[in-house]
Amino acid sequence: MSALFTLQPRFPFGGLTISRCVDALIRQDLLNPLPYVRRHICGDWGDVRAEHRRYNDAALELGGYLLSSYVISDGLDLCVFTEADRNLTAVFLLDEY
């Protein structure tokens, strides 16, 4: 968890889109991505590497895209990506990237 993690959103996330695979998991009641989206917009970058955590923290101040990754289960990683202009946030599986 990021040292700058808060319970309040740290940036606008614009529209929200989900991939077909995430949609399929939601429809099968196997995944609820909303808690992970909330973690993302509150500055909890999840399971990204330290260098990407630092990039995200800088991108909050200087601009740039934001990427979080969360290990849901063995072989299932959920990614949340917000565009640099903060107009769109996408939720997808790492395997789809």
N, C-alpha and C positions, 0 to 999 in steps of 0.2 A: 504494500500500500504506500502511495506517495506521502512524503512528509507534509505536503501541502493539501492533502485530502481534506475536504470539508463536507458538511451535509447540505450545503447550498450549491446550486449550479454555478460554475465558474465562467461559463461562456454560453452564448446563444447557440442552439444546435440546428436551427432551421427546420426544414422538412425532414421526415424520417422515412427511410425506405428499407425494406428487408429483401433479402435474396429469396429465390425459389426454394432453396434447401432449408433455410431457416423457417420460411412459411410452412413447409411440409412438416417440420418438427413441431411447430406450434399447433398445426391442425391435428397432429397425432397426440397432442398433450404431452409431448416429451421435452418441451423447452418453453420457458417464458423469458424472452430476451429483455424485458423492461427493467428488471433490477440491474442488469449489466449496462444498459443505456444510462440509467441513473448514476451508476458508479462512474462511468465515463465522463458525463457532463459535470460531475462533482470533483473531477481531478484524480480519481483512483484509476490508474492506467492498467491495473491488473497484472498480468504475467509477462509484460514486455521486458526486454533486456534493459539493463541500467542505462545504456547510452540512448536508447529510445525514450526512456522515462525522462532523461535530461532534455532531449529534444522537445518532447511534449511540454515540459515545464517552461522552456524558453519560448515555444510557439504560442503559449498563452499570452505572453507579454509582447512578443515581437511579430506575431502573425505566423501563419503556416498551418499545415494540416495537423490533425490530432488523431493518433491511432492507439487504441487499446486492444488487448487480447486477454481472454479469460479461458482457462482450462475448465471445461464443463465436466468432462469425464475422459477416460483414456481414449485418445484418438479423436476427441471432439473439442475443438477450440473455436470459440466465438470471437469475432473481431467487430469492433465498432470504430468507424472512420468518419471524422468530420472534416469537410472541405475547408480549405484555408479561409474562404470568404464567409464561412459559418452558415451558408445557405442550405446545406444538406448534410445529413448524417445517415450513413449506410450501415446496416447490420448484415454480416455474412459469416460463413464458416471459413476458417483458415484454408481448408482444402479448395475453396472456390477462388482463392486469390490468385 
